[in-house]
């Protein structure tokens, strides 16, 4: 029983001792912020096209 306890403690210490020290290169949320940036770009394009269309409609009605 004492040997089993010693082995169990040794396994637990080895398992807890191995930790990854390398930091991730990019934050986890990087892809989400990239998608938000792309959405903002698309929103700008859509607003520009809507303004152009409004101008065309206004010029036709005058």
PDB file with one MODEL, atoms N, CA, C and O in Angstrom:
MODEL        1
ATOM      1  N   UNK A   1       0.829  -1.187   0.000  1.00  0.00           N
ATOM      2  CA  UNK A   1       0.000   0.000   0.000  1.00  0.00           C
ATOM      3  C   UNK A   1       0.874   1.252   0.000  1.00  0.00           C
ATOM      4  O   UNK A   1       0.568   2.229  -0.684  1.00  0.00           O
ATOM      5  N   UNK A   2       1.952   1.220   0.761  1.00  0.00           N
ATOM      6  CA  UNK A   2       2.825   2.373   0.855  1.00  0.00           C
ATOM      7  C   UNK A   2       3.527   2.626  -0.486  1.00  0.00           C
ATOM      8  O   UNK A   2       3.755   3.775  -0.865  1.00  0.00           O
ATOM      9  N   UNK A   3       3.866   1.553  -1.194  1.00  0.00           N
ATOM     10  CA  UNK A   3       4.499   1.704  -2.499  1.00  0.00           C
ATOM     11  C   UNK A   3       3.521   2.300  -3.500  1.00  0.00           C
ATOM     12  O   UNK A   3       3.900   3.128  -4.328  1.00  0.00           O
ATOM     13  N   UNK A   4       2.277   1.883  -3.424  1.00  0.00           N
ATOM     14  CA  UNK A   4       1.263   2.412  -4.343  1.00  0.00           C
ATOM     15  C   UNK A   4       1.049   3.906  -4.091  1.00  0.00           C
ATOM     16  O   UNK A   4       0.892   4.682  -5.034  1.00  0.00           O
ATOM     17  N   UNK A   5       1.044   4.299  -2.834  1.00  0.00           N
ATOM     18  CA  UNK A   5       0.875   5.712  -2.495  1.00  0.00           C
ATOM     19  C   UNK A   5       2.063   6.531  -2.987  1.00  0.00           C
ATOM     20  O   UNK A   5       1.894   7.643  -3.487  1.00  0.00           O
ATOM     21  N   UNK A   6       3.255   5.980  -2.845  1.00  0.00           N
ATOM     22  CA  UNK A   6       4.463   6.657  -3.310  1.00  0.00           C
ATOM     23  C   UNK A   6       4.444   6.818  -4.830  1.00  0.00           C
ATOM     24  O   UNK A   6       4.789   7.874  -5.359  1.00  0.00           O
ATOM     25  N   UNK A   7       4.039   5.761  -5.514  1.00  0.00           N
ATOM     26  CA  UNK A   7       3.961   5.816  -6.975  1.00  0.00           C
ATOM     27  C   UNK A   7       2.898   6.820  -7.415  1.00  0.00           C
ATOM     28  O   UNK A   7       3.114   7.577  -8.361  1.00  0.00           O
ATOM     29  N   UNK A   8       1.768   6.829  -6.742  1.00  0.00           N
ATOM     30  CA  UNK A   8       0.686   7.758  -7.064  1.00  0.00           C
ATOM     31  C   UNK A   8       1.137   9.205  -6.866  1.00  0.00           C
ATOM     32  O   UNK A   8       0.853  10.056  -7.709  1.00  0.00           O
ATOM     33  N   UNK A   9       1.821   9.490  -5.789  1.00  0.00           N
ATOM     34  CA  UNK A   9       2.322  10.838  -5.539  1.00  0.00           C
ATOM     35  C   UNK A   9       3.354  11.225  -6.599  1.00  0.00           C
ATOM     36  O   UNK A   9       3.359  12.365  -7.064  1.00  0.00           O
ATOM     37  N   UNK A  10       4.219  10.299  -6.982  1.00  0.00           N
ATOM     38  CA  UNK A  10       5.226  10.586  -8.006  1.00  0.00           C
ATOM     39  C   UNK A  10       4.565  10.894  -9.348  1.00  0.00           C
ATOM     40  O   UNK A  10       4.988  11.807 -10.057  1.00  0.00           O
ATOM     41  N   UNK A  11       3.534  10.136  -9.690  1.00  0.00           N
ATOM     42  CA  UNK A  11       2.818  10.375 -10.952  1.00  0.00           C
ATOM     43  C   UNK A  11       2.135  11.733 -10.924  1.00  0.00           C
ATOM     44  O   UNK A  11       2.180  12.471 -11.908  1.00  0.00           O
ATOM     45  N   UNK A  12       1.511  12.067  -9.816  1.00  0.00           N
ATOM     46  CA  UNK A  12       0.835  13.358  -9.701  1.00  0.00           C
ATOM     47  C   UNK A  12       1.830  14.514  -9.794  1.00  0.00           C
ATOM     48  O   UNK A  12       1.542  15.530 -10.426  1.00  0.00           O
ATOM     49  N   UNK A  13       2.989  14.363  -9.174  1.00  0.00           N
ATOM     50  CA  UNK A  13       3.999  15.419  -9.249  1.00  0.00           C
ATOM     51  C   UNK A  13       4.541  15.580 -10.662  1.00  0.00           C
ATOM     52  O   UNK A  13       4.787  16.700 -11.109  1.00  0.00           O
ATOM     53  N   UNK A  14       4.725  14.484 -11.356  1.00  0.00           N
ATOM     54  CA  UNK A  14       5.201  14.570 -12.742  1.00  0.00           C
ATOM     55  C   UNK A  14       4.140  15.190 -13.639  1.00  0.00           C
ATOM     56  O   UNK A  14       4.455  15.993 -14.517  1.00  0.00           O
ATOM     57  N   UNK A  15       2.905  14.827 -13.422  1.00  0.00           N
ATOM     58  CA  UNK A  15       1.824  15.358 -14.254  1.00  0.00           C
ATOM     59  C   UNK A  15       1.640  16.852 -14.011  1.00  0.00           C
ATOM     60  O   UNK A  15       1.394  17.609 -14.950  1.00  0.00           O
ATOM     61  N   UNK A  16       1.755  17.270 -12.779  1.00  0.00           N
ATOM     62  CA  UNK A  16       1.586  18.690 -12.468  1.00  0.00           C
ATOM     63  C   UNK A  16       2.818  19.493 -12.825  1.00  0.00           C
ATOM     64  O   UNK A  16       2.718  20.699 -13.051  1.00  0.00           O
ATOM     65  N   UNK A  17       3.961  18.867 -12.881  1.00  0.00           N
ATOM     66  CA  UNK A  17       5.202  19.573 -13.134  1.00  0.00           C
ATOM     67  C   UNK A  17       5.394  19.950 -14.592  1.00  0.00           C
ATOM     68  O   UNK A  17       6.108  20.908 -14.887  1.00  0.00           O
ATOM     69  N   UNK A  18       4.780  19.229 -15.499  1.00  0.00           N
ATOM     70  CA  UNK A  18       4.955  19.519 -16.911  1.00  0.00           C
ATOM     71  C   UNK A  18       3.920  20.525 -17.366  1.00  0.00           C
ATOM     72  O   UNK A  18       2.754  20.198 -17.589  1.00  0.00           O
ATOM     73  N   UNK A  19       4.368  21.731 -17.495  1.00  0.00           N
ATOM     74  CA  UNK A  19       3.461  22.755 -18.006  1.00  0.00           C
ATOM     75  C   UNK A  19       4.106  23.418 -19.196  1.00  0.00           C
ATOM     76  O   UNK A  19       5.328  23.546 -19.269  1.00  0.00           O
ATOM     77  N   UNK A  20       3.310  23.822 -20.089  1.00  0.00           N
ATOM     78  CA  UNK A  20       3.797  24.480 -21.297  1.00  0.00           C
ATOM     79  C   UNK A  20       4.159  25.919 -20.966  1.00  0.00           C
ATOM     80  O   UNK A  20       3.314  26.684 -20.501  1.00  0.00           O
ATOM     81  N   UNK A  21       5.401  26.286 -21.201  1.00  0.00           N
ATOM     82  CA  UNK A  21       5.843  27.644 -20.894  1.00  0.00           C
ATOM     83  C   UNK A  21       5.773  28.557 -22.112  1.00  0.00           C
ATOM     84  O   UNK A  21       6.014  29.760 -22.008  1.00  0.00           O
ATOM     85  N   UNK A  22       5.444  27.983 -23.268  1.00  0.00           N
ATOM     86  CA  UNK A  22       5.373  28.822 -24.463  1.00  0.00           C
ATOM     87  C   UNK A  22       4.052  29.579 -24.480  1.00  0.00           C
ATOM     88  O   UNK A  22       2.978  28.997 -24.332  1.00  0.00           O
ATOM     89  N   UNK A  23       4.159  30.875 -24.662  1.00  0.00           N
ATOM     90  CA  UNK A  23       2.973  31.717 -24.724  1.00  0.00           C
ATOM     91  C   UNK A  23       2.402  31.657 -26.137  1.00  0.00           C
ATOM     92  O   UNK A  23       3.152  31.528 -27.104  1.00  0.00           O
ATOM     93  N   UNK A  24       1.085  31.748 -26.261  1.00  0.00           N
ATOM     94  CA  UNK A  24       0.522  31.731 -27.611  1.00  0.00           C
ATOM     95  C   UNK A  24       0.967  32.956 -28.405  1.00  0.00           C
ATOM     96  O   UNK A  24       1.105  34.050 -27.857  1.00  0.00           O
ATOM     97  N   UNK A  25       1.186  32.759 -29.679  1.00  0.00           N
ATOM     98  CA  UNK A  25       1.676  33.847 -30.521  1.00  0.00           C
ATOM     99  C   UNK A  25       0.631  34.937 -30.686  1.00  0.00           C
ATOM    100  O   UNK A  25       0.965  36.120 -30.757  1.00  0.00           O
ATOM    101  N   UNK A  26      -0.631  34.542 -30.746  1.00  0.00           N
ATOM    102  CA  UNK A  26      -1.713  35.504 -30.923  1.00  0.00           C
ATOM    103  C   UNK A  26      -2.762  35.260 -29.845  1.00  0.00           C
ATOM    104  O   UNK A  26      -2.923  34.136 -29.368  1.00  0.00           O
ATOM    105  N   UNK A  27      -3.463  36.304 -29.468  1.00  0.00           N
ATOM    106  CA  UNK A  27      -4.545  36.096 -28.507  1.00  0.00           C
ATOM    107  C   UNK A  27      -5.610  35.173 -29.085  1.00  0.00           C
ATOM    108  O   UNK A  27      -5.754  35.047 -30.301  1.00  0.00           O
ATOM    109  N   UNK A  28      -6.334  34.548 -28.212  1.00  0.00           N
ATOM    110  CA  UNK A  28      -7.364  33.608 -28.621  1.00  0.00           C
ATOM    111  C   UNK A  28      -8.442  34.315 -29.433  1.00  0.00           C
ATOM    112  O   UNK A  28      -9.017  33.719 -30.344  1.00  0.00           O
ATOM    113  N   UNK A  29      -8.718  35.555 -29.122  1.00  0.00           N
ATOM    114  CA  UNK A  29      -9.809  36.282 -29.754  1.00  0.00           C
ATOM    115  C   UNK A  29      -9.363  37.009 -31.024  1.00  0.00           C
ATOM    116  O   UNK A  29     -10.128  37.811 -31.560  1.00  0.00           O
ATOM    117  N   UNK A  30      -8.171  36.757 -31.512  1.00  0.00           N
ATOM    118  CA  UNK A  30      -7.649  37.446 -32.691  1.00  0.00           C
ATOM    119  C   UNK A  30      -8.545  37.250 -33.907  1.00  0.00           C
ATOM    120  O   UNK A  30      -8.801  38.206 -34.640  1.00  0.00           O
ATOM    121  N   UNK A  31      -9.021  36.045 -34.135  1.00  0.00           N
ATOM    122  CA  UNK A  31      -9.865  35.807 -35.300  1.00  0.00           C
ATOM    123  C   UNK A  31     -11.186  36.565 -35.185  1.00  0.00           C
ATOM    124  O   UNK A  31     -11.734  37.021 -36.189  1.00  0.00           O
ATOM    125  N   UNK A  32     -11.690  36.696 -33.972  1.00  0.00           N
ATOM    126  CA  UNK A  32     -12.945  37.429 -33.781  1.00  0.00           C
ATOM    127  C   UNK A  32     -12.756  38.921 -34.034  1.00  0.00           C
ATOM    128  O   UNK A  32     -13.618  39.559 -34.637  1.00  0.00           O
ATOM    129  N   UNK A  33     -11.648  39.477 -33.585  1.00  0.00           N
ATOM    130  CA  UNK A  33     -11.413  40.905 -33.833  1.00  0.00           C
ATOM    131  C   UNK A  33     -11.150  41.155 -35.313  1.00  0.00           C
ATOM    132  O   UNK A  33     -11.511  42.208 -35.838  1.00  0.00           O
ATOM    133  N   UNK A  34     -10.520  40.191 -35.991  1.00  0.00           N
ATOM    134  CA  UNK A  34     -10.315  40.325 -37.430  1.00  0.00           C
ATOM    135  C   UNK A  34     -11.655  40.349 -38.162  1.00  0.00           C
ATOM    136  O   UNK A  34     -11.843  41.130 -39.094  1.00  0.00           O
ATOM    137  N   UNK A  35     -12.576  39.501 -37.742  1.00  0.00           N
ATOM    138  CA  UNK A  35     -13.895  39.473 -38.366  1.00  0.00           C
ATOM    139  C   UNK A  35     -14.649  40.781 -38.115  1.00  0.00           C
ATOM    140  O   UNK A  35     -15.365  41.260 -38.994  1.00  0.00           O
ATOM    141  N   UNK A  36     -14.493  41.350 -36.938  1.00  0.00           N
ATOM    142  CA  UNK A  36     -15.132  42.639 -36.653  1.00  0.00           C
ATOM    143  C   UNK A  36     -14.567  43.736 -37.542  1.00  0.00           C
ATOM    144  O   UNK A  36     -15.311  44.586 -38.033  1.00  0.00           O
ATOM    145  N   UNK A  37     -13.259  43.722 -37.751  1.00  0.00           N
ATOM    146  CA  UNK A  37     -12.639  44.710 -38.634  1.00  0.00           C
ATOM    147  C   UNK A  37     -13.161  44.569 -40.063  1.00  0.00           C
ATOM    148  O   UNK A  37     -13.443  45.568 -40.725  1.00  0.00           O
ATOM    149  N   UNK A  38     -13.288  43.334 -40.533  1.00  0.00           N
ATOM    150  CA  UNK A  38     -13.819  43.109 -41.879  1.00  0.00           C
ATOM    151  C   UNK A  38     -15.264  43.578 -41.969  1.00  0.00           C
ATOM    152  O   UNK A  38     -15.668  44.150 -42.981  1.00  0.00           O
ATOM    153  N   UNK A  39     -16.042  43.342 -40.921  1.00  0.00           N
ATOM    154  CA  UNK A  39     -17.439  43.774 -40.920  1.00  0.00           C
ATOM    155  C   UNK A  39     -17.530  45.292 -40.964  1.00  0.00           C
ATOM    156  O   UNK A  39     -18.415  45.835 -41.625  1.00  0.00           O
ATOM    157  N   UNK A  40     -16.642  45.977 -40.281  1.00  0.00           N
ATOM    158  CA  UNK A  40     -16.637  47.447 -40.319  1.00  0.00           C
ATOM    159  C   UNK A  40     -16.296  47.954 -41.719  1.00  0.00           C
ATOM    160  O   UNK A  40     -16.868  48.938 -42.187  1.00  0.00           O
ATOM    161  N   UNK A  41     -15.363  47.277 -42.380  1.00  0.00           N
ATOM    162  CA  UNK A  41     -15.015  47.663 -43.747  1.00  0.00           C
ATOM    163  C   UNK A  41     -16.206  47.476 -44.679  1.00  0.00           C
ATOM    164  O   UNK A  41     -16.495  48.344 -45.503  1.00  0.00           O
ATOM    165  N   UNK A  42     -16.884  46.366 -44.553  1.00  0.00           N
ATOM    166  CA  UNK A  42     -18.055  46.094 -45.388  1.00  0.00           C
ATOM    167  C   UNK A  42     -19.153  47.105 -45.095  1.00  0.00           C
ATOM    168  O   UNK A  42     -19.825  47.574 -46.014  1.00  0.00           O
ATOM    169  N   UNK A  43     -19.339  47.444 -43.834  1.00  0.00           N
ATOM    170  CA  UNK A  43     -20.349  48.430 -43.469  1.00  0.00           C
ATOM    171  C   UNK A  43     -20.061  49.770 -44.151  1.00  0.00           C
ATOM    172  O   UNK A  43     -20.982  50.426 -44.635  1.00  0.00           O
ATOM    173  N   UNK A  44     -18.804  50.175 -44.191  1.00  0.00           N
ATOM    174  CA  UNK A  44     -18.428  51.420 -44.857  1.00  0.00           C
ATOM    175  C   UNK A  44     -18.734  51.373 -46.339  1.00  0.00           C
ATOM    176  O   UNK A  44     -19.221  52.350 -46.907  1.00  0.00           O
ATOM    177  N   UNK A  45     -18.452  50.241 -46.970  1.00  0.00           N
ATOM    178  CA  UNK A  45     -18.726  50.082 -48.401  1.00  0.00           C
ATOM    179  C   UNK A  45     -20.226  50.162 -48.661  1.00  0.00           C
ATOM    180  O   UNK A  45     -20.664  50.831 -49.597  1.00  0.00           O
ATOM    181  N   UNK A  46     -21.004  49.484 -47.835  1.00  0.00           N
ATOM    182  CA  UNK A  46     -22.461  49.491 -48.002  1.00  0.00           C
ATOM    183  C   UNK A  46     -23.011  50.897 -47.806  1.00  0.00           C
ATOM    184  O   UNK A  46     -23.896  51.317 -48.552  1.00  0.00           O
ATOM    185  N   UNK A  47     -22.517  51.618 -46.839  1.00  0.00           N
ATOM    186  CA  UNK A  47     -22.997  52.985 -46.605  1.00  0.00           C
ATOM    187  C   UNK A  47     -22.631  53.901 -47.765  1.00  0.00           C
ATOM    188  O   UNK A  47     -23.425  54.758 -48.153  1.00  0.00           O
ATOM    189  N   UNK A  48     -21.441  53.728 -48.319  1.00  0.00           N
ATOM    190  CA  UNK A  48     -21.042  54.532 -49.477  1.00  0.00           C
ATOM    191  C   UNK A  48     -21.947  54.249 -50.677  1.00  0.00           C
ATOM    192  O   UNK A  48     -22.349  55.173 -51.385  1.00  0.00           O
ATOM    193  N   UNK A  49     -22.264  52.983 -50.902  1.00  0.00           N
ATOM    194  CA  UNK A  49     -23.128  52.621 -52.017  1.00  0.00           C
ATOM    195  C   UNK A  49     -24.546  53.142 -51.802  1.00  0.00           C
ATOM    196  O   UNK A  49     -25.200  53.574 -52.752  1.00  0.00           O
ATOM    197  N   UNK A  50     -25.021  53.104 -50.564  1.00  0.00           N
ATOM    198  CA  UNK A  50     -26.355  53.618 -50.263  1.00  0.00           C
ATOM    199  C   UNK A  50     -26.413  55.120 -50.494  1.00  0.00           C
ATOM    200  O   UNK A  50     -27.406  55.630 -51.013  1.00  0.00           O
ATOM    201  N   UNK A  51     -25.363  55.827 -50.115  1.00  0.00           N
ATOM    202  CA  UNK A  51     -25.322  57.277 -50.339  1.00  0.00           C
ATOM    203  C   UNK A  51     -25.290  57.589 -51.827  1.00  0.00           C
ATOM    204  O   UNK A  51     -25.940  58.528 -52.286  1.00  0.00           O
ATOM    205  N   UNK A  52     -24.537  56.805 -52.574  1.00  0.00           N
ATOM    206  CA  UNK A  52     -24.473  57.010 -54.026  1.00  0.00           C
ATOM    207  C   UNK A  52     -25.833  56.748 -54.668  1.00  0.00           C
ATOM    208  O   UNK A  52     -26.258  57.483 -55.559  1.00  0.00           O
ATOM    209  N   UNK A  53     -26.495  55.723 -54.221  1.00  0.00           N
ATOM    210  CA  UNK A  53     -27.825  55.404 -54.756  1.00  0.00           C
ATOM    211  C   UNK A  53     -28.820  56.511 -54.413  1.00  0.00           C
ATOM    212  O   UNK A  53     -29.645  56.880 -55.249  1.00  0.00           O
ATOM    213  N   UNK A  54     -28.749  57.041 -53.200  1.00  0.00           N
ATOM    214  CA  UNK A  54     -29.631  58.149 -52.813  1.00  0.00           C
ATOM    215  C   UNK A  54     -29.393  59.366 -53.702  1.00  0.00           C
ATOM    216  O   UNK A  54     -30.337  60.037 -54.118  1.00  0.00           O
ATOM    217  N   UNK A  55     -28.134  59.640 -53.984  1.00  0.00           N
ATOM    218  CA  UNK A  55     -27.801  60.768 -54.848  1.00  0.00           C
ATOM    219  C   UNK A  55     -28.350  60.566 -56.258  1.00  0.00           C
ATOM    220  O   UNK A  55     -28.849  61.509 -56.872  1.00  0.00           O
ATOM    221  N   UNK A  56     -28.261  59.351 -56.766  1.00  0.00           N
ATOM    222  CA  UNK A  56     -28.791  59.064 -58.091  1.00  0.00           C
ATOM    223  C   UNK A  56     -30.311  59.234 -58.113  1.00  0.00           C
ATOM    224  O   UNK A  56     -30.858  59.804 -59.058  1.00  0.00           O
ATOM    225  N   UNK A  57     -30.985  58.748 -57.089  1.00  0.00           N
ATOM    226  CA  UNK A  57     -32.438  58.883 -57.012  1.00  0.00           C
ATOM    227  C   UNK A  57     -32.813  60.345 -56.904  1.00  0.00           C
ATOM    228  O   UNK A  57     -33.761  60.787 -57.552  1.00  0.00           O
ATOM    229  N   UNK A  58     -32.092  61.101 -56.102  1.00  0.00           N
ATOM    230  CA  UNK A  58     -32.369  62.524 -55.964  1.00  0.00           C
ATOM    231  C   UNK A  58     -32.174  63.260 -57.284  1.00  0.00           C
ATOM    232  O   UNK A  58     -32.961  64.144 -57.620  1.00  0.00           O
ATOM    233  N   UNK A  59     -31.138  62.906 -58.034  1.00  0.00           N
ATOM    234  CA  UNK A  59     -30.884  63.570 -59.305  1.00  0.00           C
ATOM    235  C   UNK A  59     -31.960  63.215 -60.345  1.00  0.00           C
ATOM    236  O   UNK A  59     -32.268  64.028 -61.217  1.00  0.00           O
ATOM    237  N   UNK A  60     -32.524  62.018 -60.257  1.00  0.00           N
ATOM    238  CA  UNK A  60     -33.582  61.625 -61.187  1.00  0.00           C
ATOM    239  C   UNK A  60     -34.909  62.299 -60.870  1.00  0.00           C
ATOM    240  O   UNK A  60     -35.696  62.571 -61.777  1.00  0.00           O
ATOM    241  N   UNK A  61     -35.160  62.565 -59.619  1.00  0.00           N
ATOM    242  CA  UNK A  61     -36.437  63.173 -59.220  1.00  0.00           C
ATOM    243  C   UNK A  61     -36.452  64.662 -59.425  1.00  0.00           C
ATOM    244  O   UNK A  61     -37.521  65.269 -59.371  1.00  0.00           O
ATOM    245  N   UNK A  62     -35.341  65.266 -59.653  1.00  0.00           N
ATOM    246  CA  UNK A  62     -35.314  66.736 -59.836  1.00  0.00           C
ATOM    247  C   UNK A  62     -35.467  67.133 -61.257  1.00  0.00           C
ATOM    248  O   UNK A  62     -35.464  68.324 -61.570  1.00  0.00           O
TER     249      UNK A  62
ENDMDL
END
